[in-house]
Amino acid sequence: MQMSADFRTMVTNYMRFMVDSVKRFSGFDWGAKKQHHVENL
């Protein structure tokens, strides 16, 4: 169970890192367009 939980945490952190890297690299935003519009307002 603990190994599985650690694996899920690792995958989650990796996905967050990849999404953040893509957003920084290309300015492309998959899931936070609504937040982006709110920030611009």
OpenMM code with the backbone's topology and positions (N, CA, C; nanometers):
from openmm import Vec3, app, unit

residues = "MET GLN MET SER ALA ASP PHE ARG THR MET VAL THR ASN TYR MET ARG PHE MET VAL ASP SER VAL LYS ARG PHE SER GLY PHE ASP TRP GLY ALA LYS LYS GLN HIS HIS VAL GLU ASN LEU".split()
positions = [
    Vec3(0.0838, -0.1202, 0.0000),
    Vec3(0.0000, 0.0000, 0.0000),
    Vec3(0.0876, 0.1256, 0.0000),
    Vec3(0.1911, 0.1264, 0.0846),
    Vec3(0.2729, 0.2469, 0.0947),
    Vec3(0.3513, 0.2702, -0.0349),
    Vec3(0.4027, 0.1619, -0.0931),
    Vec3(0.4738, 0.1774, -0.2204),
    Vec3(0.3799, 0.2317, -0.3267),
    Vec3(0.2569, 0.1832, -0.3287),
    Vec3(0.1598, 0.2299, -0.4266),
    Vec3(0.1304, 0.3780, -0.4060),
    Vec3(0.1158, 0.4186, -0.2804),
    Vec3(0.0877, 0.5589, -0.2507),
    Vec3(0.2059, 0.6464, -0.2912),
    Vec3(0.3270, 0.5991, -0.2629),
    Vec3(0.4455, 0.6756, -0.3022),
    Vec3(0.4531, 0.6878, -0.4537),
    Vec3(0.4176, 0.5798, -0.5234),
    Vec3(0.4207, 0.5832, -0.6695),
    Vec3(0.3194, 0.6843, -0.7227),
    Vec3(0.1986, 0.6852, -0.6642),
    Vec3(0.0972, 0.7812, -0.7086),
    Vec3(0.1445, 0.9234, -0.6833),
    Vec3(0.2077, 0.9463, -0.5682),
    Vec3(0.2589, 1.0802, -0.5374),
    Vec3(0.3669, 1.1194, -0.6369),
    Vec3(0.4549, 1.0258, -0.6688),
    Vec3(0.5622, 1.0542, -0.7639),
    Vec3(0.5042, 1.0884, -0.9009),
    Vec3(0.4063, 1.0103, -0.9456),
    Vec3(0.3451, 1.0357, -1.0759),
    Vec3(0.2748, 1.1710, -1.0761),
    Vec3(0.2035, 1.2015, -0.9669),
    Vec3(0.1326, 1.3291, -0.9586),
    Vec3(0.2306, 1.4451, -0.9651),
    Vec3(0.3385, 1.4359, -0.8881),
    Vec3(0.4389, 1.5426, -0.8902),
    Vec3(0.5029, 1.5545, -1.0278),
    Vec3(0.5277, 1.4403, -1.0928),
    Vec3(0.5882, 1.4418, -1.2261),
    Vec3(0.4947, 1.5093, -1.3259),
    Vec3(0.3659, 1.4767, -1.3200),
    Vec3(0.2697, 1.5371, -1.4117),
    Vec3(0.2612, 1.6868, -1.3892),
    Vec3(0.2587, 1.7283, -1.2617),
    Vec3(0.2551, 1.8716, -1.2324),
    Vec3(0.3790, 1.9402, -1.2882),
    Vec3(0.4946, 1.8752, -1.2724),
    Vec3(0.6200, 1.9313, -1.3225),
    Vec3(0.6158, 1.9446, -1.4743),
    Vec3(0.5659, 1.8411, -1.5420),
    Vec3(0.5609, 1.8445, -1.6879),
    Vec3(0.4658, 1.9533, -1.7361),
    Vec3(0.3477, 1.9638, -1.6748),
    Vec3(0.2508, 2.0658, -1.7150),
    Vec3(0.3087, 2.2043, -1.6918),
    Vec3(0.3735, 2.2228, -1.5768),
    Vec3(0.4325, 2.3527, -1.5453),
    Vec3(0.5430, 2.3858, -1.6449),
    Vec3(0.6222, 2.2858, -1.6823),
    Vec3(0.7302, 2.3083, -1.7786),
    Vec3(0.6734, 2.3464, -1.9149),
    Vec3(0.5682, 2.2770, -1.9565),
    Vec3(0.5060, 2.3072, -2.0858),
    Vec3(0.4489, 2.4485, -2.0847),
    Vec3(0.3844, 2.4855, -1.9742),
    Vec3(0.3260, 2.6191, -1.9645),
    Vec3(0.4346, 2.7257, -1.9713),
    Vec3(0.5466, 2.7011, -1.9043),
    Vec3(0.6550, 2.7994, -1.9051),
    Vec3(0.7236, 2.8044, -2.0411),
    Vec3(0.7345, 2.6891, -2.1072),
    Vec3(0.8097, 2.6816, -2.2322),
    Vec3(0.7328, 2.7466, -2.3470),
    Vec3(0.6047, 2.7178, -2.3587),
    Vec3(0.5291, 2.7606, -2.4766),
    Vec3(0.4194, 2.8608, -2.4424),
    Vec3(0.3950, 2.8844, -2.3135),
    Vec3(0.2854, 2.9713, -2.2752),
    Vec3(0.1509, 2.9041, -2.2946),
    Vec3(0.1519, 2.7755, -2.3280),
    Vec3(0.0270, 2.7030, -2.3507),
    Vec3(-0.0306, 2.6578, -2.2175),
    Vec3(-0.1621, 2.6680, -2.2045),
    Vec3(-0.2257, 2.6443, -2.0754),
    Vec3(-0.3429, 2.5492, -2.0948),
    Vec3(-0.3326, 2.4258, -2.0413),
    Vec3(-0.4384, 2.3275, -2.0612),
    Vec3(-0.5568, 2.3509, -1.9686),
    Vec3(-0.5314, 2.3542, -1.8374),
    Vec3(-0.6414, 2.3446, -1.7417),
    Vec3(-0.6678, 2.4722, -1.6664),
    Vec3(-0.5922, 2.5786, -1.6921),
    Vec3(-0.6037, 2.6974, -1.6078),
    Vec3(-0.6419, 2.8201, -1.6900),
    Vec3(-0.7067, 2.7995, -1.8050),
    Vec3(-0.7458, 2.9139, -1.8867),
    Vec3(-0.8421, 3.0037, -1.8101),
    Vec3(-0.9355, 2.9429, -1.7365),
    Vec3(-1.0291, 3.0237, -1.6581),
    Vec3(-0.9544, 3.1051, -1.5530),
    Vec3(-0.8606, 3.0404, -1.4834),
    Vec3(-0.7818, 3.1117, -1.3834),
    Vec3(-0.7016, 3.2228, -1.4491),
    Vec3(-0.6487, 3.1972, -1.5676),
    Vec3(-0.5679, 3.2961, -1.6383),
    Vec3(-0.6529, 3.4190, -1.6698),
    Vec3(-0.7767, 3.3962, -1.7150),
    Vec3(-0.8645, 3.5088, -1.7450),
    Vec3(-0.8959, 3.5871, -1.6184),
    Vec3(-0.9182, 3.5153, -1.5093),
    Vec3(-0.9486, 3.5835, -1.3827),
    Vec3(-0.8299, 3.6680, -1.3396),
    Vec3(-0.7088, 3.6143, -1.3556),
    Vec3(-0.5895, 3.6896, -1.3171),
    Vec3(-0.5750, 3.8144, -1.4039),
    Vec3(-0.6092, 3.8043, -1.5319),
    Vec3(-0.5976, 3.9204, -1.6201),
    Vec3(-0.6984, 4.0276, -1.5824),
    Vec3(-0.8131, 3.9880, -1.5314),
    Vec3(-0.9116, 4.0862, -1.4881),
    Vec3(-0.8634, 4.1548, -1.3609),
] * unit.nanometer
topology = app.Topology()
chain = topology.addChain("A")
for resn in residues:
    res = topology.addResidue(resn, chain)
    for name in ("N", "CA", "C"):
        topology.addAtom(name, app.Element.getBySymbol(name[0]), res)
